[in-house]
Amino acid sequence: MKKSIALALLSLSLSPSLGSAQDSVTFYIVPAPVMDWTNVGTISRTALTLIGNWFWTSVAKQESIRPLGHSILAVHCGGERSMSAFTASDAMTDESAEWVNEKHAGLSVLFLKFPSQFESYEKMMKLLSDRYKTGKALFLKYLVSSAQCKKVQEYVSEFAKSEAGKWYGLSLDPLKGEGAGCTSYVVSALIYAGIITPVQADQWALHRRIPQKYMGVPFNPGNEVHLKDLILTNAPFAHKNEPGRNLVAQDPTRVYGILKQQMDVLKYSQNKQYQGHKAKVVSFGKMQGLLIDTQSND
């Protein structure tokens, strides 16, 4: 059964109904069970739950659970297929817990960077195979030009060899050479190849200003933020003129939520377009997604 599902996933780019005649780039988005960015307290309580789940996941070796959400990039260029996913090293669980529990860094942890790794093919396929059966994921399949497809391949290759490819972090900007998160890695490849614009990518992005009061080392040295201070508060995020640090990030759960709403609208819309291109809602197993023809503006 697992082998048959894996073969079905590999055939996604070859399915006639999903644009087999053209090169394609597919963005898979897997949401977290919950990610509440309403205020300082809600994201802190969410993060605590996710860290606990992440620890349990790493111990139990159930990589397909992905409590933090995840993103995967699949490329089909001229008959050649590849997949990649950028993630933190296995040490991040212990390191992030140390920053929060021992160094009292508070929400400064959102801006830290950790050693990274590219996920194994087996882990990617296990995750997608599970979501193929449950439907708890979405995908955007872009039909692209040969030149765009080659640009994505170029980006993936160069990023892996770069200094940025050594670092994982929610707030890192891969196009500035800082590193990447799992979702910003995929989004930056789409921007680099001219498949989407920076403005379109920013419509998916999370924007929050983290209050200085709830940040400790290394960005606000001398201020200790204990875990209970975060869990027990419902303080709002800071306004632009208040002391704090701006967080701009591509969160897979936020992207998933936005896309799900947009897909629901597109199903009943007479204007079948997405990001200025011809598009339609398609299904693969129980997963739904958008097929977007970037070569057509009809």
GIPE-V164972 format. One record per residue. SS is DSSP state (helix for helix, strand for strand, loop for the rest). PHI is phi as a letter, one per 20 degrees, with the letter a starting at -180 (none if undefined). PSI is psi in degrees with one decimal (999 if undefined). Layout:
BEGIN
[[SS & PHI & PSI] [SS & PHI & PSI]]
END
This chain:
BEGIN
[[loop & none & -46.4] [helix & f & -39.4] [helix & f & -40.5] [helix & f & -37.5] [helix & f & -41.2] [helix & f & -42.5] [helix & f & -37.1] [helix & f & -39.8] [helix & f & -40.1] [helix & f & -28.0] [helix & e & -1.6] [helix & g & -44.0] [helix & f & -8.0] [helix & d & -7.0] [loop & f & 129.5] [helix & g & -37.5] [helix & f & -14.0] [helix & d & 22.8] [loop & n & 55.3] [loop & f & -21.7] [loop & f & -13.6] [loop & c & 157.3] [strand & f & 151.4] [strand & b & 155.4] [strand & c & 125.2] [strand & d & 132.1] [strand & d & 107.8] [strand & e & 132.1] [strand & c & 117.9] [strand & d & 117.6] [loop & e & 157.8] [loop & f & 160.0] [loop & g & -36.1] [loop & b & 144.0] [loop & b & 98.8] [loop & d & 105.9] [loop & e & 28.4] [loop & f & -45.4] [loop & b & -176.7] [helix & g & -42.9] [helix & f & -42.1] [helix & f & -40.1] [helix & f & -31.5] [helix & f & -44.2] [helix & f & -38.5] [helix & f & -46.9] [helix & f & -40.7] [helix & f & -43.6] [helix & f & -43.3] [helix & f & -37.2] [helix & f & -41.5] [helix & f & -44.0] [helix & f & -39.0] [helix & f & -43.4] [helix & f & -45.9] [helix & f & -39.4] [helix & f & -45.2] [helix & f & -34.4] [helix & f & -42.4] [helix & e & -8.4] [loop & m & 33.2] [loop & d & 69.9] [helix & f & -23.8] [helix & f & -11.6] [helix & f & -42.8] [loop & l & 67.5] [loop & f & -22.5] [loop & e & 1.1] [loop & n & 171.3] [strand & a & 163.6] [strand & c & 145.0] [strand & c & 142.5] [strand & d & 124.2] [strand & d & 135.2] [strand & c & 133.8] [strand & c & 102.6] [strand & c & 115.3] [loop & l & 36.5] [loop & n & -11.3] [strand & e & 127.0] [strand & d & 141.6] [strand & b & 158.9] [strand & c & 148.3] [strand & b & 150.3] [loop & b & 132.0] [strand & d & 134.9] [strand & b & 174.1] [strand & f & 158.0] [loop & f & 166.0] [loop & f & -17.7] [loop & f & -10.5] [helix & f & -34.9] [helix & g & -50.3] [helix & f & -39.4] [helix & f & -44.8] [helix & f & -37.4] [helix & f & -37.8] [helix & f & -42.5] [helix & f & -40.5] [helix & f & -46.1] [helix & e & -34.0] [loop & d & -39.1] [loop & e & -8.4] [loop & l & 49.2] [strand & f & -17.7] [strand & m & -139.2] [helix & e & 4.6] [helix & f & -22.1] [helix & f & -23.7] [helix & f & -19.7] [helix & d & 2.4] [loop & f & 161.8] [loop & c & 148.1] [strand & c & 155.2] [strand & g & 144.3] [strand & d & 175.1] [strand & b & 157.7] [strand & e & 136.7] [loop & f & 148.7] [loop & f & 154.1] [helix & g & -38.2] [helix & f & -41.8] [helix & f & -40.9] [helix & f & -44.3] [helix & f & -34.6] [helix & f & -44.2] [helix & f & -48.8] [helix & f & -34.1] [helix & f & -42.0] [helix & f & -43.2] [helix & f & -25.9] [helix & g & -37.6] [helix & e & -34.3] [helix & e & -23.7] [loop & n & 6.4] [loop & e & 58.0] [loop & a & 161.6] [strand & c & 163.4] [strand & b & 150.5] [strand & d & 115.0] [strand & d & 112.5] [strand & e & 123.4] [strand & e & 121.6] [strand & c & 169.2] [loop & f & 163.1] [helix & f & -38.9] [helix & f & -43.4] [helix & f & -41.8] [helix & f & -43.6] [helix & f & -31.4] [helix & f & -38.4] [helix & f & -45.4] [helix & g & -42.0] [helix & f & -45.3] [helix & f & -47.1] [helix & g & -44.6] [helix & f & -46.7] [helix & f & -37.5] [helix & f & -42.0] [helix & f & -29.2] [helix & e & -9.1] [loop & e & 168.8] [loop & f & -36.9] [helix & f & -32.9] [helix & f & -4.9] [helix & e & -9.2] [strand & c & 136.9] [strand & d & 135.3] [loop & a & 146.3] [loop & f & -39.6] [loop & e & -2.0] [loop & f & 142.8] [loop & d & 107.9] [helix & f & -30.6] [helix & f & -10.8] [helix & d & 6.1] [loop & m & 19.0] [loop & e & -27.9] [loop & p & -165.0] [strand & a & 162.1] [loop & e & 176.5] [helix & f & -37.5] [helix & e & -38.8] [helix & f & -28.0] [helix & f & -48.6] [helix & f & -45.8] [helix & f & -40.9] [helix & f & -33.5] [helix & f & -39.4] [helix & f & -39.0] [helix & f & -46.3] [helix & g & -38.9] [loop & e & -2.3] [loop & m & 20.1] [loop & f & -38.3] [loop & c & 163.9] [loop & e & 160.2] [helix & g & -34.8] [helix & f & -43.6] [helix & f & -40.3] [helix & f & -37.8] [helix & f & -23.6] [helix & f & -22.8] [helix & e & -23.1] [loop & f & 150.8] [strand & e & 131.0] [strand & c & 117.0] [strand & b & 148.2] [strand & d & 114.8] [strand & e & 122.7] [strand & f & 136.7] [helix & g & -32.9] [helix & g & -30.6] [helix & d & 18.3] [strand & d & 132.9] [loop & d & -147.8] [loop & f & 151.3] [loop & e & -0.7] [loop & e & -15.5] [loop & b & 66.9] [loop & g & 144.0] [loop & n & -13.1] [loop & d & 120.3] [loop & d & 128.1] [strand & d & 109.4] [loop & e & 155.1] [helix & g & -39.1] [helix & f & -30.3] [helix & f & -33.0] [helix & e & -42.5] [helix & f & -37.0] [loop & e & -5.4] [loop & e & 157.1] [loop & c & 33.8] [loop & f & 141.0] [loop & f & 164.4] [loop & f & 159.7] [loop & f & 150.1] [loop & e & 168.8] [loop & f & -26.4] [loop & e & 1.6] [loop & e & 152.0] [loop & g & 130.9] [strand & r & -170.6] [strand & c & 132.0] [strand & f & 132.0] [strand & d & 122.2] [strand & c & 121.2] [strand & b & 154.1] [loop & e & 101.8] [loop & e & 122.1] [helix & g & -33.1] [helix & f & -38.5] [helix & f & -45.8] [helix & g & -43.4] [helix & g & -47.4] [helix & f & -43.0] [helix & f & -47.0] [helix & f & -38.2] [helix & f & -43.1] [helix & f & -44.2] [helix & f & -36.9] [helix & f & -39.0] [helix & f & -38.2] [helix & f & -43.0] [helix & f & -32.5] [helix & g & -35.7] [loop & d & 8.7] [loop & e & 144.0] [loop & f & -22.9] [loop & e & 91.0] [loop & e & 71.5] [strand & c & 151.0] [strand & b & 128.8] [loop & l & 33.7] [loop & n & 8.8] [strand & c & 156.6] [strand & f & 132.6] [strand & b & 156.2] [strand & b & 151.6] [strand & e & 130.7] [strand & c & 162.7] [strand & c & 147.6] [strand & b & 107.6] [loop & m & -133.7] [loop & e & -2.4] [strand & f & 140.1] [strand & d & 156.3] [strand & a & -176.8] [strand & d & 134.0] [strand & e & 116.6] [strand & d & 119.2] [strand & e & 97.6] [loop & f & -11.4] [loop & e & 1.7] [loop & c & 134.4] [loop & d & 20.5] [loop & f & 999]]
END
